[in-house]
Amino acid sequence: MTSIAILGLGPRGLNVLERITAYVCNGYSSQPIHLHLIESGVPGVGIHYDDQPDYLLLNTVASQITMFMDPTVKDAGPLLPGPNMYEWAAGLDDPRYNQCTPNCYLPRRLFGEYLHWVYQYLCRRLDRFCEVTLHKTYAKDVIHRPDQTFSIMCGDQTEIDANFLFMTTGHSENYPDERDRARIQFVENNRFRNRYLQYVMPGPVPIHTYFKDVPPGATVAIEGMGLTAIDAIASLTVGRGGRFHRNAETGELCYKPSGYEPCLAIISRSGLPLSCRAINQKGASDQYQARFLTADQVRHWRMTKNRGELDFFNDVFPLLLKDMQYVFYTTQATKLYGNSYAHLLGEMLVRLGAEATENLIVNDCPGIELFRWENIANPIDDSAMDNPDVYRKWLISFLEQDLHEAQLGNVSGPFKAACDVLRDIRDNLRNAVDFGWLSPESHQQFLSRFIPVMNRLAVGPPVQRLEEMIALYKAGYLDIGFGPNSKVVLSEGAAQFQIASTTFKERQKSIYADVLCKAQIPKSLPTQDRSTLIQNLMKRGLIRPFTNGNVDVGGIEVDAQLNLVMSSGKSVPNAWALGTVSEGSKFYTYIVPRPCVNSTALVDAGRSVTTMFRKSLRLPQSEPDHEPGTLSAMEGITL
């Protein structure tokens, strides 16, 4: 009997399980299989816990989330029918969700329920074809035997033998770094003087649980302006009983406090919140098709350059920028002059260089605005930096303009359509940088200079969240006036955290906070990971951190087939790692699969499982007698 172990059964483990199910149920296995699923939490759910409040939302529309393959996913094996999240939610016997639209943003908790339903559905189908054992524990060590099999030691003292191994352990939880330790010690030293003093480093547990001891009227400083910060703000306002409502006369969103809120302040290096997602006009699967940063161009680089020679800002970024400009200009042209004019302009743009493109737009396209990356990467006016009051006014105007752009949509709105290019052609970008194709220096610049701007432009929250942030500011519950590069000072005299701006010309701004929340997703860093499994595998040499020259990129190293790379540099052909544990070798593993776009999460699962069946389980060369996916997706499953 062949034994397969999946370590961690969140969304990435579920992708692997789905592929195994599709193969096994369609007669592709030539021998009996025992499947070991090792997961201490609710199977399938990962960090999408079912006890989260409904105000914690996903930042992807429901129709763009799936856990099932489709015909666009190449070389991934047989199809297994199943609903995307919108289809599943619309079929629930729950009036809160069965009237949802394809473009709604559903609660994260509901995504967890969808994932667990997928797990149940897959196991129900597997029952007749192989033995499945769920181990409600965690893997703490793996021994790689001389015969290339594995012995997995679990937290409940169970030992599991496996011929094949999939590491899908999800988000890491790191040890505190030097700055964290200083802040933790500061809290310990001063808590007797300020009993509300707290330093919050959110981990996998939902963020609202960290704020239960924060009293009304305390001051909470949130370090970071991304998705975690947005969840923190929601937890401390709506989660405290506050309510948003729309002014009947002006249409403006307003905040009605409950009286239990703390005072909030947010800071970040950029001083700018994430831009909000535009109204979706692309359905579940429409995408812009690259004209410049194409898959063919990436393949050309792979054939003509050596690994570690590609320069992001010289080679890759100019083409990405041209794709964004193409969409920006043709979208404006369509609105001003119609489809024919826009089509002709597009044909010209694909043949022109950067200087000629700008001359064409300036001299021959009246009314069409120029697209300049520097203006969106660094949009803060110098005049806004005179003092905090001027900066706040500028920032609110900037955010209101972002709301306006979002309401125009991700197809009809020129700016948001251009920013959506960063999502639509991310696979081409991924293929250019994965597995260390950038030079070490360029990789460092890619991580420090490009990724923060890309995140701000392309992976933000729903429109609703940005409206709420503006409403909270206007109601006096959210301070956003610190500007870029604010700093946190440990004030022994006040027994509080001092939040101070560093950039204003005329006068500085600072406040004192009782609670400091580090609202940043922990980077996957094997050397700092609290996981006993990761530490033991590092000691055994079964895994090693991914580095590009002297740049510590993050994650464990996997090769192009997603096989583990040992400390010796050799690959383990029967062990794979997928998802955030390999964030570094692979770029942007955080996303959930999207239907009908050859989603990379589905591709990775399909490739690794197909390799296992084809090479190691002697996948038959001929197709099975029956057609794949003959059972209904809903058969035998109770919602």
N, C-alpha and C positions, 0 to 999 in steps of 0.2 A: 504494500500500500504506500502511495506517495503522500507525504505530509507537507502541508503548506501552512505557514504562520504569518498572520498579519498583526503587527505590533502597533496598536492604536487604531481605533475604529471611529474616527471623526470623518469629515467629508472626503479626505484623500483615501483613507482606508476603505470607505464605502465605494469610491470609484474602482478600487482594485477588486473588491468583492463583487461588484456589478459585472466586471469583465470575466471573472472566474465563473460566475453564475451563467453568463451567456454561453461560454464555451462548454461547460459541463452539461447544461440543460439541452444543448444542441448536439450532443453525441461526439464531441471532439476529443474526449479523454480516452486513452487506450488502456487505462488501468484504474483501480479504485483510488479514491482520494479521501484523505482526512484533513479537513480544514479547521485550523485552530485560530480563533478570533480572541485576541487578548486586549481587553478594554475594561477599565475599572469603573467607568461612568456608564451613562445610558448609551447603548450602542448606536452609532451613527451621528450622535448629536455634537460631539466635540465640545467647543466652547459656547454653543448656542443652547444654553440651559433652558429647560422648560419652566423654571420658576422666575424668569426675568419678567419685569413689568412690560406691558404692551407699549409704553411710550419709548422704549428702546427699539429703534427701527433699523431695518436693513437700509443700505444706501444703493441698492440695485432694484430696479422694478421687477415685479413678480414674474413676468413672462420671460425675463432674461436669466432665469435660474433653473437649472435642471441637474439631475443626477443620472440621466440616461443618454446613451449614445444615439446618434442619428446618422443618416447617410453621408453627411459632410465630413465625418471623422474618418480619416484615411488609415487604412492598414491596422484597424483596431479589432477586427474579428466580427462575429455575427451580432446582429442587432437584437436588443431585448426591449420590447415595448414598455413604455412607462410615461407618466405625466410629468410635465414641468411643474414648477411650484404654483404658478397661476392656475393651471388646470386642476391640480390637486386641491388647492384652497377653494376654488369655485365649486368643487364637488362636496365640500364639507356640509354637514347638517348644522350649520352655525350661521346665524344671520349676520354676524360681524364680518364674515369672510366670503360667504357664498355669493355676495353681490360685489365682490372686489373686481376691479378692472385690470387688464393686462399691464397697465402702467402705474399701478398703485405700489406704494412702499409698505410692505407688511412688517409686523413685529418680528424681531429676531427670534423670539420664543417660538413663533409659528414655524420658522425655518427649521428649528430644532425638531419640532413635531414632524415636519415633512421628512427630515433625514431619518428619524426613527421609523417612520412608516416605510421608507424605502428599504431600510434594514430588514424589517419584518417581511416585506414582500419578497426580497431576495432569498431570505432563509426559507420561506415557504416553498419557493420554487426549487431550492437546492435539496430539500428533504428527501426527494425520491431518487436523487442521483449520487449523493456522496454524504459522508458523515461530517457533521458540523458541530464543533464544541465551542461554546462561548465561555471564556475564562474571565470571571469578574474580578480581575486583579490587574497588575501591571508587570511588565517585564523589567527586571532589574539587572540582568546580565545575559550575555550570549557567548557560548564557547563555540568556536569554529574548529571542528574536529579535522584530523588529517584526511579523513575520507570525504571531506567537503560538506558534510552534514552539520547541523547545528543542534546544540543543546541550550534551551532557553530556560533560565531560572526566573521564577516569578515571585512577586512579593508575598504570596500565600504559601511559599515553599514548594509549589508545583514545579516539576521539571517536564519540559515538552521537547520532544525530538522533532526536527523538521528537516526536510530536504530543500525547502525553498523558504526564503524570508523576505518580507516586505516591511520596511520601516516607514510608517506613516504616523509619526508621533505628534505632529502638530506643533503649535506655538510653544516656544521655550519660556521658561521662567528662570531668569538669571540671578546670580548672587549680586548683592549691592556692589556698585563700583565705589571708588574712593569718595566721590562727591556724595553719593547716597549714604555711605557710612558716616560721613561728617554730619549730615542732616539728621540721621537717626540718633546719633550720639547727642546732638544738640537738643532734640526732643527729650531724651532720657534725662539730660542734665537740668532741664528747665520745666519739666512737667509739674513739679511741685509748686511752681510760681504761676503757671498757666495750665490749668487742668484740661483745657481744650486743645492744647498744642498737639499737632499731629502731622506726620509726613506720610502721604499716601502714595504708594507705588502700585497701581492696579496690576493684577496678574490675570490669570484665566477666569477668576470668579467675576460675575457681572459687577460693574462699577458701583451701582447703587448701594451695594452691601458695605462699602468702605465708609459711607458717610452717615451711618445710623447714629453716631455719637456727636455729630456736629450740631450745636444748638442754634436756634434762630438768632439772628443778629450777629453771629460770629462772622469773621471775614475769611473767605476761602480764595486762595490764589491758585489758578490753574496754569501750569507750565506746559504750553502747547496749545495749538489752535486747530488741531485735526479732529478726526472722528471720535477719538477717546474724549477729547475736551468737550465736544458737543454732547456726548452721552452724560458726562459729568454735570454739565449745565442743566440738562433735562432732569437728571436725578434730583438736583437741588432746587428745582423750581416746580415743574409739573409733578415730580415725585414727592413734593412737600404739600401738594394740594393747590398750587397755583393753576390758573387757567388762562388760556389765550382766547380772545374773541375778536371779531372783526367789526370795526366801526361801521355802522349802517350807512352813514353819510359819506365818509371819505374812503371806505374800503380798506383802511389801514389796519394791520394787525395790532392789537393792544394786549397788555398783560394785566390781569387782575390777581394781585398777590393773595396768598392765604394767611400771611403773617408768620409763617414758620420758616421762611427762607433765610439763609445767610446772605451776606453781601458777597458778590462775586467779582473777581478780576481775572483777566486772562492775558498772558504774555507769550511771546515766542521770538525766535531769532529774526524772523521776517517781519513780525508785527502785523501779519495779515492772516485772517482766517482762510480756510479752504473755500474756493469758489463753489457755488452750488451747482447741482446737476440741472441741465436744461430739461424742459418738458420733452419727453421722449416722442419723437416722430418717426422712429426707425423700426417700430414693432419689436419682435423678439430677436430678429437676426439680420436686419439690414446693416450693412457696413460700407464705409467708404473704401474703395479699392485703390491701393497706392499707385501713383503714377511715377514716383521717383524712388522712394525707399521700398523697392519691390523685392519679392522673394528671389527673382532672378538676379538682382544686384547683390543680394546677400550671398547667394550661391557663387557668384563671380568672385567676391572677396574670399570666400572659403577656398576657392581653387587657386587664387593668385597670391594670397598672403599666407604667412605662417601664423600659427597660434601666437597671440601676444603682440602682433604687429599692427592691428587695427587701431586707428586713432578716432575716438568718438567725435570730438568737435571739428576735426578736419575731414573725416570720411563720412561718418554716419549722420551727424546732426544737420549738415547743409541740405541733405536730401529730405530728412524729416521736416525741416523748416519749409522746403519748397512744397511739400504735400499740404502743410497747413496753409501756406499762402494760396495755393491753388484753390482750396475749398473756400477760403475767405473771399477771394476775388470773384470766383464764379458764382458764389451765393449772392454777393452784392449785385453782380451783373444780371442775374436772373430776376431779382427784385426790381431793378431799375429799367432794364431794357428787354427782358424776356429770354426765353430758353435758347433761341437761335443765336443771339448775341453772346450769351454765356458759353454756348458750345464752341463758337468760333474763338472766343477768348481762351477757353481751355486748350484748344488745339495749338494756339500760339504759345501759351505758357509752357507746355511740355517741351518746346524746342529752344527756349530762351534761357540764358544764364541769369544770374542774380541782378547784375547791373542793367541788362536789357529789360528784364521784367519790371524793375522799378521805373525805368524811363517810359515803358509802355503804359503803365498805370497812371503815372503823373501826367504824361503829355496827351494820351489818347483815350483815356477812360474817365471822363468827367463824372464827378460824384462818387467815385469808388475810393474808399479810404485805404491808405497803405497799411500793411501788416508788418510790424517791427517787433521781433522777439524781445529786444531789450526793454520795450515799453510794457510788456506784460510780465517779464521776469522781474523787473524793478520798477513797479508802477508808481511808487510814492514820490510825489512832487517835492522838490527841495523846499518850496515855500511852506509845505505842511510840517516841516521839522522845526519851525520857529519855537513853538511851545505846545504843551499838551492839548490845550483847547482847540487850537488850529488843526492839530492832527486828528482829534476826534471828529471834527466837522468834515475834514477831508475823508476820513475812513468811512463814516456813515454814507456820505455821497458816493463813495467808491462801491460800497456794498449794495446800495440801492440801484446803482447802475448795473451791477452784476445780476440783481434780481430781474431787472428789465430785460437784460440779454437772455436770461434763462427762460423767461416767459415767451420769447420769440421762437424757442425750440432748438433742437440739435440738428435740424436740417434747414429750416428757414432762417434761423438767426446766424449771421455770418461769424460772429465771434465764437459762440458756443459750438457751431459746426466745425470750426477750425480746431478748437480745443478737443473735440470728440475724435479728431484724427489720432490723437495720442492713445486713445483706447482702441480704435478700429484697426490700426496697423501695428499694435503692440507685439504681435507675434513676429513680424519682420524685424522689429527692434530687438526682440528677445533672441531671435536666431543670430543676430549680429554680435551680441555680447555674451551669450551663454558659454560656459566652459572655458572662460579666460581668453577669448579672442581679442579683447582689448589689451593694449599695453598696460603695464602696471600703473604708470603715471596717468594715463588716460582713464583707466578704470576708477582711480581715486577721484578724478575730476567729474566723471560721470555720476558717481555716488554723491559727491558733495555739492556740485553746481547744478546738475540737471534734474536729478530725482526729486529734490524738494519742490522745484517749480512744477514739474510734471504732476506731482501729487496734488499740489494746490489747484492746478487747472483742470485736472481730469478725473479725480476720484473723490470728489466732495460729497456733501450731504444733499438730501432733497431740498427743494426750494423752501419748504416749510421751515426747516431748521434755521436757515439764514434769516428768514422773516422773524422768527422767534428771537434770534440774537439781537436784531435791531430793536424789536419791541421791548426786550429786557433792558437794553441800554437806555431807551427813551423813558422807561418807567423808573430808572435809577437803581436797578438791581444788578447791573453788569458794567464794570469799568473796563473800557477797551483803549484807554488813552496813553499807553506806555511807549508806543513806538517800537522800532526794531531793537534787537540786542539788549533787552532789559535783563537785569541781573537780580539774583536772589542773595541777600545778605543775611547771615545768621546774627540777629541782634540780641546779644546777651543782656544788654541793659533793659530792653523791652520784653524779653522772653517771647519774642515773636519773630516771624520771618519778615524781613524788610524787602519789599519789591520796589526796585528803583529803575527808572529809565536812565539811559546813558547817551542819548542822541540829540536831545533838544538844545537849541542854540541859546535861547534866552533864559530858561529856567528848567531845572530838573523837576521830576515828579516822583513821589514815592508814597507807598502806603505800608501799613503793617498788617500781616495776616496771621491768624491762629492756625490755619490749616494750609499746607502746601501740597497740591496734587500734581505729581509728575505724570501728565497725560500723554504718554508716548508708548507705542507698542514696543515691547522688548525685542531687540534684534537677536536673531539666531546666532549665538556665539558659543560654540561647543566648549571652549576653555572656561566659560563663565556659567554654563548651564547647570542648574541645580539638579537636573535629572541624574539619578543614580545609574540608569542605563547608559546615558551618554558618557558619563565619567568612566564607567567600567569598560565600555567599548573603546574609549580612547586609550586607557591603560593597556588593554589587550592588543592594541594596534589594529583592530578590525575596522576602525574609521579614523579619519584625520580631518582637521579643519581645512576648509578651502581657502587658499591664499593665491593671489596673483602676484608673483614676485615677492616684494616686501609689503604688499598691501593685504591686510587681513579683511577679506571681503565679507565673510560670514558663512554660517552653515557648514555642514559636513560636505566633503568632496564626493561627487559622483561623476562617473564618466559619461560619455555621450549616449550610452545605453541605459543610464540611470542606475548602473551597478555601483555598490559601495566601493570606494577606493581605500585600501589599507594604508597604514603608515609606511609600508615598504614601497608604495606606489603602484602595487598590483591591484587589479580589479577582482571583485568577488562575483563570478558569473551567475551565481544562483541567489544573490541578495540584492535588493533594490531599495532605494529611498526616494520617496515622493513627497512633495509639499514643502512646508516652511522649514522642515529640518534640513533641507538642501538649498535654502534660499542663499544664493551666493554663486554656486555652480550654475544654478538656474535663476533666471530673473523674474521677479514678480509672481511668486507662487501663491500669493495671498488670495487671489481672485477665486470666485466660485464659477463652476462651469456654466457656459451660456449655450443654449440650443442652436443648432444649425449654422455654426460658424467655425467648425473644426477646432473647438475649444482646446487649449493646450493642456488643461487638467485632464480632459478625457483622452487626448492623444497620448499623454504620458502613461496613463493607466493602461490604455490599449496596447501600446508598444511593449511595455514591460511584461504584461500578462501573456501577450501573444508570443513573445520570445520564450517565456517559460514553457508554454504548451508546444511550440513548434520544435524547439531544440531539446528540451529536457523531458517532456512528457510524450514525445514521439507523435506530435500532431499529425493525423493522417493527411496525405496529400490530396485525397479525394474529399469532396463535400459529403456531409451526412445525407442519408436518404430523405429526411424530412426537411421542410423549409424552416429556417430559424424564426423564432418569435411567433409561434403559432398560437400561443395562449394569450388571452386578453390580459392587459396590464392589471386589471382589477380582480382577476379571478382568484377566489379563495381568500381575499383580504377584506377585513371589516375595518371601516374608517372609525 
